[in-house]
């Protein structure tokens, strides 16, 4: 049977609607326009996730690994200030949300910035057990904010948002990663030493118990194990 374009579109629409991107950066209480301070991602039309944790695209999921960084602006923010991300639509899937940062040498808009073991985690929103059920604080969020660590040294950085959707994570590469990177220049910083430091890609194998799991069949007393390094409080 040959399907019409209209029928194919009607089938695809719910699948696309279930996905999302993080195109807008929030600073000084204001959300930017799409892809001004955030590197435009390869899924900016499809909203499709990343499933391989070893691909170069896993770092920031740029539309173009060479040219996207240079066409993205850099926002100046203060250490200790509140920033955030606004989604293209609500975070549809249950999952784990976190934020990584990395120094960006020589500049945040350099395509090769943050390609080594330079990333550290500054925020997380993990699933939690409530009345014997795993609940997901990040689900259905339209936007969220967090504080840049006050003792973070001044300089240029990438801020990477990562939402790991876990609704189909019972098999390897079933977890879906939704990723964006903002470019920032941090001022009024301190003398902290961020860590632990990890590489992205490289931080995950994809088989961590917080990435490959069946969220619909969990043992009594279960506690979700956050993947990756611990959060640097700064």
C-alpha angles and dihedrals in degrees: 000000000000115000123214122239089249091054092048090050091051090052094046096045097076090047093053091043089057091061131068147186135214103232103150128069119209119215131152087011093298129108115222125227117270117296097354099119096008121076108249108251129224090243096055090121104025097038085211117159133236114248102174115078093193102058119103088239089066089080099065105337091232121187087231119019091207107037110025096077093055093051093053123090124232121233120214113226135167125244107255093028126124118252134160152159132265118210127228084236133347118303096263104187131066111250154108123297127199143160127224127188132196135183108252113217128226090354139342091246093057110113094220096048115125096014095132137056093303104112125108132177119244104170141018139181106196129184114264135201115246120178091341094310128106109238129190118219091188094057116109094008114151091193140346139197137207138176124262104231109265095223094051109127117247117261144089119310145171117232112204122197117200127184115186109203109209104184092106099025099117091101132049112282090009092116113092121219121206109193142177135164125214122202115225141170109215117210133180089035132163138224102268125140110226120214173236089014123212139174123246111236095031101051093096138036092198092241098084113130089242092055105035108046143113105245090190095061114044131154123249113275093022119169120193112242109218111227121232130019127337119268116272106226096196 
